[in-house]
Amino acid sequence: MLALLHEHLSSMAPTAPAESRHALDLNGLRGGDVTVWSIWDGQALAGIGALKHMNQSHAEIKSMRTAASHLRQGVASRVLQHLILEAIARRYSRLSLETGSMAFFDPARRLYTSFGFVQCAPFGHYKADPNSVFMTTQLSELAPNNSFKPKPLRGSA
């Protein structure tokens, strides 16, 4: 997992100035308010994602990353599905995230939009930043009566 985290942090470095990069390092992921999940392909780590508790009704998605060897294979969709289901199980009503505004982050923004996230104002400790896009979703809109159905992955029935 350390290698994937290093890959994640290294890929963020050229995208924005340090003050505009909000990816958690290992110490941040070890925080008591953060839970990290991983997805594996046999012995290979395919991706990670985390939820950060903000308050009783609001959580933040952190550290979504697919290993370079597993890009465009549905890994990010599976991780995001899991994070949404976990947020629902934890009874959060709102799930938010911060991502970059540059073209590098276009695939991530498309993924989040496809899962019902919409742009929003900065939340929590964030400030308005031209290098950031803030997105949120109301989980009750995704899961009326707790019936969220994950979207099928490409090529799966």
Legacy VTK file of the C-alpha trace (Angstrom):
# vtk DataFile Version 3.0
C-alpha trace
ASCII
DATASET POLYDATA
POINTS 157 float
0.000 0.000 0.000
2.915 2.342 0.643
4.000 2.133 -2.991
0.498 3.054 -4.209
0.294 5.902 -1.724
3.683 7.161 -2.935
2.466 6.900 -6.547
-0.644 8.879 -5.562
1.238 11.661 -3.797
3.921 11.855 -6.495
1.349 12.217 -9.250
-0.273 15.120 -7.396
2.959 17.104 -7.048
3.107 18.526 -10.593
-0.623 19.351 -10.724
-0.798 22.272 -8.301
1.164 24.247 -5.728
1.648 22.529 -2.366
-1.030 24.631 -0.660
-3.579 23.355 -3.208
-2.802 19.644 -2.768
-4.986 17.982 -0.169
-4.126 14.296 -0.553
-3.491 12.591 2.779
-0.060 11.170 3.498
0.446 8.024 5.575
0.078 9.898 8.880
-3.152 11.463 7.647
-4.529 8.085 6.630
-3.676 6.730 10.078
-5.862 9.358 11.751
-8.655 8.118 13.980
-11.215 9.890 11.800
-10.116 8.081 8.605
-10.899 4.560 7.417
-9.049 3.176 4.382
-10.151 0.325 2.108
-8.240 -1.466 -0.599
-9.212 -3.570 -3.596
-6.999 -6.414 -4.742
-6.544 -8.355 -7.955
-5.036 -11.567 -6.634
-1.800 -10.484 -4.953
-1.766 -7.068 -6.671
-3.120 -3.980 -4.959
-5.488 -2.453 -7.532
-6.767 0.591 -5.670
-7.526 2.378 -2.429
-10.059 4.813 -1.074
-10.868 6.323 2.294
-13.658 7.984 4.224
-12.901 10.814 6.616
-15.473 11.490 9.330
-16.306 15.190 9.403
-19.333 15.157 11.705
-22.292 12.926 12.486
-23.951 13.579 9.131
-21.051 14.366 6.792
-18.053 12.380 5.531
-15.378 13.146 2.958
-13.901 10.855 0.330
-10.099 10.878 0.506
-7.230 9.158 -1.257
-9.101 7.562 -4.146
-6.381 5.988 -6.263
-6.179 3.235 -8.846
-2.817 1.559 -9.427
-1.395 2.431 -12.841
-1.460 -1.275 -13.738
-5.239 -1.363 -13.207
-6.423 1.852 -14.853
-9.640 1.676 -16.900
-10.637 -1.687 -15.456
-13.465 -0.496 -13.179
-11.369 -0.319 -10.007
-12.272 3.285 -9.167
-15.971 2.540 -9.694
-15.777 -0.409 -7.329
-13.951 1.592 -4.669
-16.406 4.477 -4.991
-19.364 2.083 -4.782
-17.920 0.671 -1.582
-17.317 4.104 -0.073
-20.884 5.181 -0.842
-22.349 1.998 0.634
-20.162 2.364 3.720
-21.213 6.006 4.149
-24.857 4.927 3.930
-24.250 2.138 6.463
-22.653 4.680 8.803
-25.764 6.833 8.403
-24.064 9.862 6.897
-26.490 12.028 4.962
-23.863 13.910 2.943
-20.695 12.740 1.219
-18.250 15.272 -0.228
-14.833 15.426 -1.840
-12.175 17.765 -3.146
-10.393 17.078 -6.410
-8.244 19.044 -8.796
-9.570 21.441 -11.416
-6.939 20.570 -14.027
-7.399 18.273 -17.032
-5.432 15.564 -15.163
-8.494 15.168 -12.904
-11.135 15.066 -15.686
-11.592 11.268 -15.405
-12.110 11.549 -11.635
-14.662 14.344 -12.000
-16.540 12.347 -14.662
-16.610 9.333 -12.364
-17.933 11.335 -9.414
-20.552 13.020 -11.600
-21.692 9.630 -12.907
-22.354 8.615 -9.300
-24.508 11.665 -8.581
-21.954 14.102 -7.167
-22.419 17.778 -8.058
-20.134 20.756 -7.627
-20.519 22.648 -4.379
-18.917 25.376 -2.311
-15.823 24.573 -0.250
-16.712 22.577 2.868
-15.022 21.799 6.171
-11.588 23.434 6.408
-11.284 24.090 2.653
-11.135 27.573 1.133
-12.033 28.603 -2.409
-9.117 27.693 -4.667
-8.892 27.830 -8.477
-6.953 24.539 -8.345
-9.780 22.701 -6.572
-13.231 21.446 -7.446
-15.517 20.596 -4.538
-18.269 18.046 -5.033
-20.995 16.611 -2.842
-24.011 14.350 -2.861
-26.907 13.875 -0.520
-26.914 10.175 0.257
-30.683 10.149 0.691
-30.908 11.103 -3.007
-28.690 8.150 -3.921
-30.380 5.792 -1.508
-34.094 6.487 -1.097
-35.258 4.022 1.551
-31.661 2.716 1.719
-31.989 1.121 -1.711
-28.822 2.357 -3.428
-27.965 0.003 -6.245
-24.350 0.225 -7.418
-23.994 0.785 -11.131
-22.821 -2.260 -13.076
-19.229 -2.117 -14.248
-18.406 -2.143 -17.932
-18.448 -5.679 -19.198
-20.264 -7.094 -16.188
-23.837 -8.328 -16.156
LINES 1 158
157 0 1 2 3 4 5 6 7 8 9 10 11 12 13 14 15 16 17 18 19 20 21 22 23 24 25 26 27 28 29 30 31 32 33 34 35 36 37 38 39 40 41 42 43 44 45 46 47 48 49 50 51 52 53 54 55 56 57 58 59 60 61 62 63 64 65 66 67 68 69 70 71 72 73 74 75 76 77 78 79 80 81 82 83 84 85 86 87 88 89 90 91 92 93 94 95 96 97 98 99 100 101 102 103 104 105 106 107 108 109 110 111 112 113 114 115 116 117 118 119 120 121 122 123 124 125 126 127 128 129 130 131 132 133 134 135 136 137 138 139 140 141 142 143 144 145 146 147 148 149 150 151 152 153 154 155 156
